[in-house]
Amino acid sequence: MSGEKSGGNTGLGILVGAILVLVVGIAYYLFTGGDVPPIGDEPEIQIDLPDGN
């Protein structure tokens, strides 16, 4: 009988965990002023093409 109770608790735990992640994500977004920081540094690419003369 405890197996059935455990299954219900697992589903509830997943639901609470998902809500917690969502709330923390929204709080972080608002705390940072709405700007999501870039992940890593974006490389600056410069391509010099010949003039063709």
N, CA, C and O of each residue as an XYZ file, in Angstrom:
212
protein
N       0.815     -1.214      0.000
C       0.000      0.000      0.000
C       0.851      1.267      0.000
O       0.431      2.308     -0.506
N       2.029      1.169      0.562
C       2.880      2.358      0.595
C       3.371      2.730     -0.799
O       3.737      3.883     -1.026
N       3.391      1.772     -1.754
C       3.817      2.061     -3.119
C       2.887      3.043     -3.806
O       3.332      3.918     -4.549
N       1.581      2.896     -3.553
C       0.617      3.822     -4.160
C       0.795      5.230     -3.601
O       0.699      6.203     -4.349
N       1.045      5.353     -2.332
C       1.256      6.655     -1.704
C       2.537      7.302     -2.237
O       2.584      8.512     -2.456
N       3.564      6.493     -2.442
C       4.823      7.013     -2.952
C       4.658      7.562     -4.364
O       5.257      8.582     -4.704
N       3.852      6.896     -5.187
C       3.616      7.382     -6.542
C       2.957      8.742     -6.538
O       3.301      9.595     -7.356
N       2.018      8.965     -5.638
C       1.358     10.262     -5.531
C       2.322     11.333     -5.057
O       2.280     12.468     -5.532
N       3.186     10.975     -4.125
C       4.165     11.936     -3.621
C       5.194     12.293     -4.684
O       5.672     13.426     -4.731
N       5.535     11.339     -5.534
C       6.500     11.614     -6.595
C       5.933     12.611     -7.591
O       6.619     13.550     -7.995
N       4.679     12.409     -7.988
C       4.021     13.343     -8.911
C       3.910     14.729     -8.310
O       4.117     15.728     -8.999
N       3.586     14.795     -7.033
C       3.482     16.083     -6.351
C       4.848     16.755     -6.262
O       4.955     17.971     -6.419
N       5.882     15.975     -6.015
C       7.238     16.519     -5.937
C       7.697     17.096     -7.265
O       8.326     18.153     -7.308
N       7.378     16.396     -8.350
C       7.741     16.900     -9.680
C       7.005     18.199     -9.969
O       7.594     19.137    -10.507
N       5.725     18.266     -9.618
C       4.935     19.475     -9.846
C       5.476     20.643     -9.023
O       5.623     21.747     -9.547
N       5.767     20.420     -7.768
C       6.309     21.475     -6.908
C       7.687     21.911     -7.414
O       8.003     23.101     -7.401
N       8.499     20.966     -7.853
C       9.816     21.305     -8.390
C       9.729     22.157     -9.641
O      10.499     23.103     -9.808
N       8.787     21.823    -10.528
C       8.613     22.603    -11.760
C       8.143     24.018    -11.449
O       8.614     24.980    -12.057
N       7.227     24.145    -10.516
C       6.739     25.477    -10.126
C       7.864     26.284     -9.489
O       7.993     27.482     -9.741
N       8.674     25.630     -8.664
C       9.790     26.310     -8.004
C      10.799     26.828     -9.025
O      11.274     27.958     -8.908
N      11.127     26.014    -10.020
C      12.061     26.438    -11.062
C      11.492     27.621    -11.834
O      12.222     28.557    -12.159
N      10.205     27.586    -12.127
C       9.554     28.681    -12.851
C       9.589     29.973    -12.039
O       9.896     31.034    -12.582
N       9.283     29.897    -10.758
C       9.267     31.086     -9.901
C      10.676     31.662     -9.755
O      10.855     32.879     -9.812
N      11.673     30.800     -9.568
C      13.051     31.274     -9.442
C      13.508     31.917    -10.751
O      14.197     32.936    -10.729
N      13.134     31.335    -11.880
C      13.495     31.907    -13.175
C      12.885     33.278    -13.387
O      13.560     34.190    -13.863
N      11.618     33.434    -13.041
C      10.951     34.738    -13.183
C      11.566     35.755    -12.230
O      11.770     36.910    -12.605
N      11.863     35.340    -11.003
C      12.481     36.246    -10.031
C      13.861     36.698    -10.511
O      14.215     37.868    -10.365
N      14.636     35.785    -11.079
C      15.958     36.147    -11.597
C      15.824     37.129    -12.755
O      16.583     38.093    -12.851
N      14.862     36.882    -13.626
C      14.629     37.760    -14.774
C      14.272     39.171    -14.304
O      14.792     40.151    -14.838
N      13.399     39.278    -13.320
C      13.007     40.594    -12.809
C      14.149     41.242    -12.031
O      14.337     42.456    -12.111
N      14.912     40.451    -11.279
C      16.003     40.980    -10.469
C      17.117     41.553    -11.337
O      17.762     42.531    -10.959
N      17.346     40.944    -12.501
C      18.407     41.416    -13.382
C      17.936     42.545    -14.292
O      18.691     42.983    -15.160
N      16.738     43.016    -14.118
C      16.231     44.130    -14.901
C      15.672     43.714    -16.249
O      15.499     44.554    -17.132
N      15.391     42.448    -16.417
C      14.788     41.979    -17.647
C      15.777     41.638    -18.737
O      15.375     41.213    -19.820
N      17.073     41.815    -18.478
C      18.084     41.476    -19.474
C      18.705     40.133    -19.123
O      19.254     39.962    -18.035
N      18.616     39.187    -20.042
C      19.226     37.885    -19.819
C      20.691     37.995    -20.229
O      20.980     38.321    -21.381
N      21.617     37.731    -19.317
C      23.034     37.857    -19.662
C      23.423     36.816    -20.695
O      22.904     35.700    -20.664
N      24.323     37.152    -21.609
C      24.753     36.180    -22.616
C      25.536     35.041    -21.977
O      26.278     35.243    -21.015
N      25.364     33.865    -22.515
C      26.092     32.702    -22.002
C      27.432     32.641    -22.730
O      27.488     32.385    -23.932
N      28.489     32.876    -21.997
C      29.817     32.885    -22.605
C      30.032     34.183    -23.382
O      29.149     35.039    -23.437
N      31.189     34.314    -23.966
C      31.505     35.500    -24.766
C      31.223     35.205    -26.229
O      31.618     34.166    -26.757
N      30.540     36.128    -26.869
C      30.277     35.967    -28.293
C      31.531     36.394    -29.060
O      32.039     37.496    -28.851
N      32.023     35.540    -29.933
C      33.231     35.897    -30.681
C      32.948     36.996    -31.696
O      31.890     37.023    -32.324
N      33.897     37.887    -31.843
C      33.771     38.941    -32.842
C      34.440     38.454    -34.125
O      35.642     38.190    -34.148
N      33.656     38.339    -35.179
C      34.168     37.805    -36.441
C      34.278     38.938    -37.444
O      33.312     39.661    -37.692
N      35.456     39.085    -38.016
C      35.684     40.104    -39.033
C      36.275     39.423    -40.263
O      37.305     38.754    -40.175
N      35.623     39.595    -41.401
C      36.076     38.989    -42.644
C      36.475     40.099    -43.613
O      35.663     40.955    -43.965
N      37.721     40.070    -44.034
C      38.213     41.045    -45.005
C      38.245     40.398    -46.377
O      39.003     39.455    -46.608
N      37.426     40.900    -47.284
C      37.384     40.365    -48.655
C      38.213     41.253    -49.576
O      38.280     42.466    -49.380
N      38.839     40.651    -50.575
C      39.598     41.456    -51.530
C      38.667     42.331    -52.375
O      37.499     41.997    -52.572
N      39.193     43.446    -52.867
C      38.383     44.377    -53.655
C      37.977     43.808    -55.003
O      36.959     44.226    -55.554
N      38.716     42.893    -55.539
C      38.406     42.296    -56.833
C      38.995     43.062    -57.996
O      38.598     42.816    -59.135
N      39.921     43.978    -57.770
C      40.543     44.757    -58.860
C      41.776     44.088    -59.372
O      42.424     44.602    -60.285
